[in-house]
Each structure stands twice: as C-alpha cells, then as structure tokens.
Amino acid sequence: RPRTGTGGRPLPGNKVRKGGAKKGQGSAGKSGKGGKPGGAKRRLEMDEAVAKKIQSKLKAACYGTTPQVLFSRWDRDGGGTLDHAEFKRMVRVGLKITPQDLPDKLIK
C-alpha cells in the first residue's frame, strides 16, 4: 500500500506496481538493473507514525518563517545546503527528534 500525504494523495515515488512491488523492488535477489543481485541500493523503511511525527515537527519549526530560512539557520558553513552533519544536528537539536524515534542510519 503506498504511503499518502495530506488529503490521502500518494507521496511522489511511492507508487505501487503490479504484484505489490515498489519501483526498484523486483523479485528476490534481483536489483532491477539488468537483473544482477546487489546492483541497487536498498531503501530503508520508516514507520508511518514516525514519519508523521517528523513531518509535524518540521511544520511546527517552519511556523512564522519559510523552510528556506529554517534550513539556512542550520547551514553553518553558509554553502546554501546542509551537509550530513548539519542536517543531523538540525534533526536532533532543532527538531528534538531522538535516536529512538529516528535512528542515525535513517538520517542520510
């Protein structure tokens, strides 16, 4: 079942294909790239309740400002983008999301 955003619409990239497999999830042992095992990166799954909690905290953090301003506050080097360490710090400190709610391996 595809995950949905607000209003019940499917999120981009979460369309379910025939047989219930999502894009890039072929039969066991196949990667979808020429059918050779181990060729594609495996996407880690996140619990829907956790995803909604993170979405809620992001919305609250953006209240009264824009997402661009929010993210620029955590851009320590001023490069215009958040590197992994800056993003992780924003998630942990700014949004107060604990490793129990969102493990480090899911922050990429």
N, CA, C and O atoms as CSV, one atom per row, in Angstrom:
chain,resi,resn,atom,element,x,y,z
A,1,ARG,N,N,0.850,-1.177,0.000
A,1,ARG,CA,C,0.000,0.000,0.000
A,1,ARG,C,C,0.891,1.234,0.000
A,1,ARG,O,O,1.766,1.349,0.858
A,2,PRO,N,N,0.699,2.153,-0.928
A,2,PRO,CA,C,1.561,3.345,-0.963
A,2,PRO,C,C,1.252,4.275,0.193
A,2,PRO,O,O,0.107,4.396,0.627
A,3,ARG,N,N,2.307,4.936,0.690
A,3,ARG,CA,C,2.100,5.935,1.725
A,3,ARG,C,C,1.427,7.143,1.112
A,3,ARG,O,O,1.594,7.426,-0.074
A,4,THR,N,N,0.667,7.852,1.925
A,4,THR,CA,C,-0.041,9.016,1.405
A,4,THR,C,C,0.352,10.258,2.167
A,4,THR,O,O,0.755,10.195,3.329
A,5,GLY,N,N,0.229,11.398,1.491
A,5,GLY,CA,C,0.479,12.693,2.106
A,5,GLY,C,C,-0.832,13.267,2.602
A,5,GLY,O,O,-1.799,12.535,2.812
A,6,THR,N,N,-0.865,14.568,2.788
A,6,THR,CA,C,-2.095,15.193,3.254
A,6,THR,C,C,-3.176,15.023,2.208
A,6,THR,O,O,-2.891,15.060,1.011
A,7,GLY,N,N,-4.393,14.841,2.634
A,7,GLY,CA,C,-5.516,14.677,1.719
A,7,GLY,C,C,-5.600,13.294,1.105
A,7,GLY,O,O,-6.423,13.065,0.219
A,8,GLY,N,N,-4.755,12.352,1.561
A,8,GLY,CA,C,-4.834,10.987,1.069
A,8,GLY,C,C,-4.166,10.768,-0.279
A,8,GLY,O,O,-4.279,9.684,-0.851
A,9,ARG,N,N,-3.465,11.786,-0.806
A,9,ARG,CA,C,-2.790,11.623,-2.094
A,9,ARG,C,C,-1.499,10.843,-1.894
A,9,ARG,O,O,-0.834,11.006,-0.872
A,10,PRO,N,N,-1.125,9.979,-2.874
A,10,PRO,CA,C,0.144,9.253,-2.749
A,10,PRO,C,C,1.323,10.203,-2.773
A,10,PRO,O,O,1.315,11.198,-3.499
A,11,LEU,N,N,2.341,9.894,-1.975
A,11,LEU,CA,C,3.563,10.678,-1.980
A,11,LEU,C,C,4.335,10.373,-3.258
A,11,LEU,O,O,4.245,9.258,-3.773
A,12,PRO,N,N,5.096,11.339,-3.785
A,12,PRO,CA,C,5.872,11.085,-5.005
A,12,PRO,C,C,6.845,9.928,-4.807
A,12,PRO,O,O,7.472,9.806,-3.755
A,13,GLY,N,N,6.963,9.090,-5.814
A,13,GLY,CA,C,7.905,7.977,-5.764
A,13,GLY,C,C,7.415,6.778,-4.978
A,13,GLY,O,O,8.170,5.820,-4.812
A,14,ASN,N,N,6.193,6.787,-4.491
A,14,ASN,CA,C,5.673,5.675,-3.707
A,14,ASN,C,C,4.538,4.955,-4.423
A,14,ASN,O,O,3.632,4.428,-3.778
A,15,LYS,N,N,4.583,4.929,-5.730
A,15,LYS,CA,C,3.538,4.242,-6.474
A,15,LYS,C,C,3.770,2.750,-6.403
A,15,LYS,O,O,4.902,2.282,-6.532
A,16,VAL,N,N,2.712,2.010,-6.200
A,16,VAL,CA,C,2.812,0.566,-6.110
A,16,VAL,C,C,2.611,-0.018,-7.493
A,16,VAL,O,O,1.700,0.376,-8.222
A,17,ARG,N,N,3.465,-0.957,-7.846
A,17,ARG,CA,C,3.381,-1.610,-9.139
A,17,ARG,C,C,2.617,-2.917,-9.012
A,17,ARG,O,O,2.301,-3.363,-7.908
A,18,LYS,N,N,2.319,-3.533,-10.170
A,18,LYS,CA,C,1.629,-4.818,-10.175
A,18,LYS,C,C,2.381,-5.798,-9.299
A,18,LYS,O,O,3.612,-5.821,-9.297
A,19,GLY,N,N,1.664,-6.588,-8.573
A,19,GLY,CA,C,2.273,-7.568,-7.694
A,19,GLY,C,C,2.676,-6.988,-6.347
A,19,GLY,O,O,3.225,-7.705,-5.510
A,20,GLY,N,N,2.413,-5.693,-6.117
A,20,GLY,CA,C,2.688,-5.078,-4.833
A,20,GLY,C,C,4.107,-4.576,-4.658
A,20,GLY,O,O,4.423,-4.012,-3.610
A,21,ALA,N,N,4.975,-4.758,-5.642
A,21,ALA,CA,C,6.360,-4.297,-5.505
A,21,ALA,C,C,6.462,-2.831,-5.888
A,21,ALA,O,O,5.832,-2.376,-6.842
A,22,LYS,N,N,7.271,-2.097,-5.122
A,22,LYS,CA,C,7.528,-0.707,-5.453
A,22,LYS,C,C,8.654,-0.649,-6.469
A,22,LYS,O,O,9.359,-1.636,-6.680
A,23,LYS,N,N,8.824,0.506,-7.098
A,23,LYS,CA,C,9.890,0.699,-8.069
A,23,LYS,C,C,11.226,0.328,-7.439
A,23,LYS,O,O,11.536,0.760,-6.329
A,24,GLY,N,N,12.018,-0.476,-8.152
A,24,GLY,CA,C,13.321,-0.881,-7.652
A,24,GLY,C,C,13.276,-2.123,-6.768
A,24,GLY,O,O,14.313,-2.592,-6.300
A,25,GLN,N,N,12.074,-2.656,-6.539
A,25,GLN,CA,C,11.948,-3.859,-5.714
A,25,GLN,C,C,11.439,-4.989,-6.595
A,25,GLN,O,O,10.244,-5.281,-6.622
A,26,GLY,N,N,12.341,-5.610,-7.300
A,26,GLY,CA,C,11.962,-6.719,-8.158
A,26,GLY,C,C,11.800,-7.971,-7.338
A,26,GLY,O,O,11.562,-7.910,-6.132
A,27,SER,N,N,11.929,-9.117,-7.997
A,27,SER,CA,C,11.839,-10.368,-7.261
A,27,SER,C,C,13.090,-10.546,-6.413
A,27,SER,O,O,14.071,-9.823,-6.588
A,28,ALA,N,N,13.058,-11.497,-5.507
A,28,ALA,CA,C,14.168,-11.681,-4.565
A,28,ALA,C,C,15.479,-11.900,-5.300
A,28,ALA,O,O,15.548,-12.672,-6.256
A,29,GLY,N,N,16.527,-11.205,-4.837
A,29,GLY,CA,C,17.839,-11.380,-5.410
A,29,GLY,C,C,18.110,-10.560,-6.656
A,29,GLY,O,O,19.227,-10.586,-7.172
A,30,LYS,N,N,17.127,-9.840,-7.148
A,30,LYS,CA,C,17.327,-9.028,-8.339
A,30,LYS,C,C,17.225,-7.560,-7.978
A,30,LYS,O,O,16.437,-7.182,-7.111
A,31,SER,N,N,18.018,-6.734,-8.636
A,31,SER,CA,C,18.077,-5.324,-8.288
A,31,SER,C,C,17.279,-4.443,-9.215
A,31,SER,O,O,17.028,-3.285,-8.880
A,32,GLY,N,N,16.872,-4.932,-10.357
A,32,GLY,CA,C,16.176,-4.085,-11.314
A,32,GLY,C,C,17.134,-3.473,-12.318
A,32,GLY,O,O,16.690,-2.857,-13.288
A,33,LYS,N,N,18.430,-3.624,-12.115
A,33,LYS,CA,C,19.441,-3.125,-13.049
A,33,LYS,C,C,20.063,-4.332,-13.740
A,33,LYS,O,O,21.090,-4.851,-13.302
A,34,GLY,N,N,19.446,-4.761,-14.798
A,34,GLY,CA,C,19.980,-5.895,-15.528
A,34,GLY,C,C,19.744,-7.221,-14.830
A,34,GLY,O,O,20.228,-8.253,-15.293
A,35,GLY,N,N,19.020,-7.215,-13.739
A,35,GLY,CA,C,18.699,-8.443,-13.034
A,35,GLY,C,C,19.850,-9.028,-12.232
A,35,GLY,O,O,19.764,-10.173,-11.790
A,36,LYS,N,N,20.938,-8.264,-12.029
A,36,LYS,CA,C,22.072,-8.777,-11.266
A,36,LYS,C,C,21.890,-8.474,-9.791
A,36,LYS,O,O,21.566,-7.341,-9.435
A,37,PRO,N,N,22.093,-9.465,-8.917
A,37,PRO,CA,C,21.931,-9.234,-7.479
A,37,PRO,C,C,22.929,-8.208,-6.952
A,37,PRO,O,O,24.070,-8.151,-7.408
A,38,GLY,N,N,22.490,-7.394,-5.982
A,38,GLY,CA,C,23.375,-6.462,-5.299
A,38,GLY,C,C,23.693,-5.198,-6.071
A,38,GLY,O,O,24.559,-4.436,-5.642
A,39,GLY,N,N,23.035,-4.940,-7.187
A,39,GLY,CA,C,23.358,-3.773,-8.002
A,39,GLY,C,C,22.708,-2.485,-7.544
A,39,GLY,O,O,23.228,-1.407,-7.834
A,40,ALA,N,N,21.586,-2.555,-6.836
A,40,ALA,CA,C,20.858,-1.350,-6.433
A,40,ALA,C,C,20.983,-1.131,-4.934
A,40,ALA,O,O,21.121,-2.080,-4.162
A,41,LYS,N,N,20.933,0.145,-4.531
A,41,LYS,CA,C,20.933,0.455,-3.097
A,41,LYS,C,C,19.581,0.074,-2.516
A,41,LYS,O,O,18.547,0.225,-3.168
A,42,ARG,N,N,19.598,-0.413,-1.304
A,42,ARG,CA,C,18.355,-0.790,-0.640
A,42,ARG,C,C,17.829,0.408,0.127
A,42,ARG,O,O,18.569,1.031,0.889
A,43,ARG,N,N,16.572,0.734,-0.062
A,43,ARG,CA,C,15.946,1.853,0.627
A,43,ARG,C,C,15.449,1.368,1.982
A,43,ARG,O,O,14.753,0.358,2.075
A,44,LEU,N,N,15.818,2.105,3.036
A,44,LEU,CA,C,15.386,1.749,4.380
A,44,LEU,C,C,13.967,2.255,4.604
A,44,LEU,O,O,13.616,3.349,4.163
A,45,GLU,N,N,13.169,1.472,5.275
A,45,GLU,CA,C,11.777,1.817,5.533
A,45,GLU,C,C,11.644,2.532,6.872
A,45,GLU,O,O,12.409,2.284,7.804
A,46,MET,N,N,10.661,3.422,6.949
A,46,MET,CA,C,10.381,4.163,8.167
A,46,MET,C,C,8.916,3.937,8.534
A,46,MET,O,O,8.042,3.926,7.668
A,47,ASP,N,N,8.666,3.759,9.819
A,47,ASP,CA,C,7.308,3.585,10.304
A,47,ASP,C,C,6.490,4.829,9.987
A,47,ASP,O,O,6.981,5.947,10.141
A,48,GLU,N,N,5.262,4.651,9.551
A,48,GLU,CA,C,4.415,5.773,9.155
A,48,GLU,C,C,4.155,6.737,10.317
A,48,GLU,O,O,4.078,7.947,10.102
A,49,ALA,N,N,4.023,6.229,11.522
A,49,ALA,CA,C,3.796,7.089,12.698
A,49,ALA,C,C,5.004,7.988,12.947
A,49,ALA,O,O,4.850,9.159,13.296
A,50,VAL,N,N,6.206,7.438,12.766
A,50,VAL,CA,C,7.425,8.228,12.941
A,50,VAL,C,C,7.509,9.291,11.858
A,50,VAL,O,O,7.863,10.437,12.136
A,51,ALA,N,N,7.185,8.920,10.626
A,51,ALA,CA,C,7.209,9.884,9.520
A,51,ALA,C,C,6.245,11.038,9.788
A,51,ALA,O,O,6.575,12.194,9.524
A,52,LYS,N,N,5.068,10.735,10.305
A,52,LYS,CA,C,4.095,11.786,10.612
A,52,LYS,C,C,4.590,12.680,11.749
A,52,LYS,O,O,4.358,13.889,11.734
A,53,LYS,N,N,5.265,12.096,12.725
A,53,LYS,CA,C,5.803,12.876,13.844
A,53,LYS,C,C,6.875,13.848,13.343
A,53,LYS,O,O,6.902,15.011,13.747
A,54,ILE,N,N,7.748,13.370,12.470
A,54,ILE,CA,C,8.799,14.216,11.907
A,54,ILE,C,C,8.177,15.325,11.058
A,54,ILE,O,O,8.595,16.480,11.138
A,55,GLN,N,N,7.193,14.976,10.259
A,55,GLN,CA,C,6.506,15.967,9.428
A,55,GLN,C,C,5.854,17.037,10.306
A,55,GLN,O,O,5.908,18.224,9.983
A,56,SER,N,N,5.248,16.626,11.399
A,56,SER,CA,C,4.608,17.559,12.314
A,56,SER,C,C,5.625,18.504,12.945
A,56,SER,O,O,5.373,19.702,13.071
A,57,LYS,N,N,6.781,17.958,13.341
A,57,LYS,CA,C,7.813,18.794,13.951
A,57,LYS,C,C,8.404,19.768,12.936
A,57,LYS,O,O,8.720,20.904,13.290
A,58,LEU,N,N,8.558,19.349,11.688
A,58,LEU,CA,C,9.044,20.257,10.641
A,58,LEU,C,C,8.050,21.390,10.395
A,58,LEU,O,O,8.442,22.549,10.260
A,59,LYS,N,N,6.767,21.049,10.339
A,59,LYS,CA,C,5.736,22.082,10.153
A,59,LYS,C,C,5.764,23.083,11.295
A,59,LYS,O,O,5.669,24.290,11.071
A,60,ALA,N,N,5.895,22.585,12.521
A,60,ALA,CA,C,5.931,23.471,13.684
A,60,ALA,C,C,7.168,24.364,13.646
A,60,ALA,O,O,7.090,25.542,13.996
A,61,ALA,N,N,8.313,23.816,13.224
A,61,ALA,CA,C,9.543,24.597,13.158
A,61,ALA,C,C,9.471,25.680,12.089
A,61,ALA,O,O,10.142,26.706,12.197
A,62,CYS,N,N,8.662,25.457,11.061
A,62,CYS,CA,C,8.510,26.426,9.969
A,62,CYS,C,C,7.441,27.475,10.261
A,62,CYS,O,O,7.258,28.408,9.479
A,63,TYR,N,N,6.734,27.328,11.380
A,63,TYR,CA,C,5.669,28.266,11.700
A,63,TYR,C,C,6.237,29.677,11.833
A,63,TYR,O,O,7.151,29.906,12.625
A,64,GLY,N,N,5.705,30.614,11.068
A,64,GLY,CA,C,6.137,32.006,11.121
A,64,GLY,C,C,7.366,32.303,10.288
A,64,GLY,O,O,7.873,33.425,10.309
A,65,THR,N,N,7.849,31.324,9.560
A,65,THR,CA,C,9.020,31.523,8.700
A,65,THR,C,C,8.877,30.631,7.470
A,65,THR,O,O,7.852,29.973,7.289
A,66,THR,N,N,9.886,30.611,6.645
A,66,THR,CA,C,9.865,29.744,5.463
A,66,THR,C,C,10.828,28.586,5.678
A,66,THR,O,O,11.745,28.692,6.492
A,67,PRO,N,N,10.636,27.485,4.964
A,67,PRO,CA,C,11.590,26.370,5.076
A,67,PRO,C,C,13.022,26.806,4.723
A,67,PRO,O,O,13.981,26.321,5.323
A,68,GLN,N,N,13.165,27.712,3.758
A,68,GLN,CA,C,14.498,28.179,3.380
A,68,GLN,C,C,15.197,28.852,4.553
A,68,GLN,O,O,16.382,28.614,4.788
A,69,VAL,N,N,14.474,29.692,5.292
A,69,VAL,CA,C,15.059,30.373,6.452
A,69,VAL,C,C,15.394,29.355,7.539
A,69,VAL,O,O,16.457,29.432,8.155
A,70,LEU,N,N,14.497,28.408,7.774
A,70,LEU,CA,C,14.744,27.373,8.776
A,70,LEU,C,C,16.030,26.616,8.463
A,70,LEU,O,O,16.891,26.465,9.329
A,71,PHE,N,N,16.159,26.145,7.241
A,71,PHE,CA,C,17.334,25.363,6.874
A,71,PHE,C,C,18.596,26.226,6.868
A,71,PHE,O,O,19.675,25.745,7.214
A,72,SER,N,N,18.470,27.483,6.481
A,72,SER,CA,C,19.655,28.353,6.455
A,72,SER,C,C,20.192,28.603,7.867
A,72,SER,O,O,21.385,28.854,8.035
A,73,ARG,N,N,19.337,28.538,8.866
A,73,ARG,CA,C,19.793,28.692,10.261
A,73,ARG,C,C,20.751,27.588,10.672
A,73,ARG,O,O,21.612,27.800,11.526
A,74,TRP,N,N,20.611,26.419,10.079
A,74,TRP,CA,C,21.442,25.268,10.426
A,74,TRP,C,C,22.602,25.074,9.456
A,74,TRP,O,O,23.397,24.149,9.623
A,75,ASP,N,N,22.710,25.935,8.445
A,75,ASP,CA,C,23.787,25.866,7.455
A,75,ASP,C,C,25.007,26.590,8.007
A,75,ASP,O,O,25.197,27.776,7.737
A,76,ARG,N,N,25.835,25.891,8.778
A,76,ARG,CA,C,26.968,26.510,9.474
A,76,ARG,C,C,28.016,27.072,8.524
A,76,ARG,O,O,28.586,28.129,8.796
A,77,ASP,N,N,28.280,26.391,7.423
A,77,ASP,CA,C,29.325,26.862,6.515
A,77,ASP,C,C,28.821,27.872,5.495
A,77,ASP,O,O,29.605,28.406,4.711
A,78,GLY,N,N,27.506,28.141,5.499
A,78,GLY,CA,C,26.935,29.139,4.591
A,78,GLY,C,C,26.969,28.737,3.129
A,78,GLY,O,O,26.890,29.597,2.252
A,79,GLY,N,N,27.084,27.446,2.851
A,79,GLY,CA,C,27.173,26.953,1.475
A,79,GLY,C,C,25.845,26.892,0.743
A,79,GLY,O,O,25.815,26.625,-0.459
A,80,GLY,N,N,24.748,27.134,1.443
A,80,GLY,CA,C,23.443,27.083,0.793
A,80,GLY,C,C,22.784,25.722,0.839
A,80,GLY,O,O,21.642,25.570,0.405
A,81,THR,N,N,23.487,24.730,1.358
A,81,THR,CA,C,22.922,23.395,1.532
A,81,THR,C,C,23.360,22.864,2.894
A,81,THR,O,O,24.319,23.355,3.490
A,82,LEU,N,N,22.640,21.856,3.370
A,82,LEU,CA,C,23.013,21.220,4.633
A,82,LEU,C,C,23.789,19.947,4.323
A,82,LEU,O,O,23.313,19.079,3.592
A,83,ASP,N,N,24.992,19.846,4.888
A,83,ASP,CA,C,25.710,18.580,4.750
A,83,ASP,C,C,25.133,17.603,5.781
A,83,ASP,O,O,24.247,17.960,6.558
A,84,HIS,N,N,25.638,16.387,5.779
A,84,HIS,CA,C,25.086,15.352,6.660
A,84,HIS,C,C,25.115,15.768,8.124
A,84,HIS,O,O,24.125,15.600,8.837
A,85,ALA,N,N,26.248,16.311,8.579
A,85,ALA,CA,C,26.386,16.693,9.993
A,85,ALA,C,C,25.427,17.832,10.350
A,85,ALA,O,O,24.824,17.818,11.423
A,86,GLU,N,N,25.284,18.811,9.461
A,86,GLU,CA,C,24.380,19.944,9.718
A,86,GLU,C,C,22.928,19.474,9.774
A,86,GLU,O,O,22.157,19.903,10.632
A,87,PHE,N,N,22.566,18.582,8.844
A,87,PHE,CA,C,21.193,18.071,8.820
A,87,PHE,C,C,20.899,17.254,10.077
A,87,PHE,O,O,19.838,17.392,10.686
A,88,LYS,N,N,21.855,16.399,10.457
A,88,LYS,CA,C,21.665,15.570,11.657
A,88,LYS,C,C,21.523,16.444,12.898
A,88,LYS,O,O,20.696,16.157,13.762
A,89,ARG,N,N,22.319,17.503,12.996
A,89,ARG,CA,C,22.228,18.420,14.127
A,89,ARG,C,C,20.859,19.114,14.150
A,89,ARG,O,O,20.260,19.275,15.213
A,90,MET,N,N,20.372,19.522,12.980
A,90,MET,CA,C,19.055,20.152,12.911
A,90,MET,C,C,17.969,19.181,13.394
A,90,MET,O,O,17.073,19.565,14.146
A,91,VAL,N,N,18.060,17.929,12.957
A,91,VAL,CA,C,17.069,16.917,13.351
A,91,VAL,C,C,17.118,16.672,14.853
A,91,VAL,O,O,16.079,16.663,15.513
A,92,ARG,N,N,18.310,16.476,15.398
A,92,ARG,CA,C,18.451,16.138,16.817
A,92,ARG,C,C,18.214,17.331,17.736
A,92,ARG,O,O,17.464,17.224,18.706
A,93,VAL,N,N,18.849,18.471,17.440
A,93,VAL,CA,C,18.783,19.632,18.335
A,93,VAL,C,C,17.584,20.516,18.007
A,93,VAL,O,O,16.796,20.858,18.889
A,94,GLY,N,N,17.451,20.881,16.744
A,94,GLY,CA,C,16.396,21.818,16.347
A,94,GLY,C,C,15.003,21.228,16.411
A,94,GLY,O,O,14.077,21.860,16.919
A,95,LEU,N,N,14.854,20.014,15.896
A,95,LEU,CA,C,13.533,19.379,15.875
A,95,LEU,C,C,13.299,18.487,17.086
A,95,LEU,O,O,12.185,18.017,17.314
A,96,LYS,N,N,14.365,18.255,17.868
A,96,LYS,CA,C,14.284,17.430,19.082
A,96,LYS,C,C,13.739,16.028,18.790
A,96,LYS,O,O,12.849,15.531,19.481
A,97,ILE,N,N,14.297,15.410,17.754
A,97,ILE,CA,C,13.925,14.049,17.396
A,97,ILE,C,C,15.019,13.125,17.917
A,97,ILE,O,O,16.182,13.243,17.532
A,98,THR,N,N,14.640,12.220,18.783
A,98,THR,CA,C,15.598,11.343,19.449
A,98,THR,C,C,16.027,10.182,18.541
A,98,THR,O,O,15.329,9.845,17.585
A,99,PRO,N,N,17.187,9.571,18.848
A,99,PRO,CA,C,17.610,8.389,18.091
A,99,PRO,C,C,16.625,7.219,18.220
A,99,PRO,O,O,16.585,6.345,17.355
A,100,GLN,N,N,15.837,7.204,19.294
A,100,GLN,CA,C,14.830,6.151,19.432
A,100,GLN,C,C,13.707,6.345,18.411
A,100,GLN,O,O,13.167,5.374,17.883
A,101,ASP,N,N,13.362,7.604,18.138
A,101,ASP,CA,C,12.315,7.882,17.140
A,101,ASP,C,C,12.845,7.739,15.712
A,101,ASP,O,O,12.153,7.220,14.835
A,102,LEU,N,N,14.076,8.203,15.486
A,102,LEU,CA,C,14.684,8.175,14.155
A,102,LEU,C,C,16.143,7.774,14.301
A,102,LEU,O,O,16.985,8.612,14.626
A,103,PRO,N,N,16.458,6.488,14.060
A,103,PRO,CA,C,17.845,6.047,14.199
A,103,PRO,C,C,18.782,6.766,13.229
A,103,PRO,O,O,18.367,7.204,12.156
A,104,ASP,N,N,20.047,6.880,13.621
A,104,ASP,CA,C,21.048,7.547,12.794
A,104,ASP,C,C,21.136,6.958,11.393
A,104,ASP,O,O,21.376,7.686,10.430
A,105,LYS,N,N,20.941,5.628,11.268
A,105,LYS,CA,C,21.075,5.008,9.950
A,105,LYS,C,C,20.002,5.489,8.960
A,105,LYS,O,O,20.175,5.356,7.748
A,106,LEU,N,N,18.897,6.046,9.473
A,106,LEU,CA,C,17.860,6.581,8.595
A,106,LEU,C,C,18.074,8.037,8.220
A,106,LEU,O,O,17.371,8.566,7.360
A,107,ILE,N,N,19.045,8.692,8.861
A,107,ILE,CA,C,19.344,10.088,8.529
A,107,ILE,C,C,20.451,10.073,7.486
A,107,ILE,O,O,21.619,9.844,7.803
A,108,LYS,N,N,20.071,10.318,6.248
A,108,LYS,CA,C,21.057,10.297,5.160
A,108,LYS,C,C,20.861,11.494,4.275
A,108,LYS,O,O,21.590,11.666,3.298
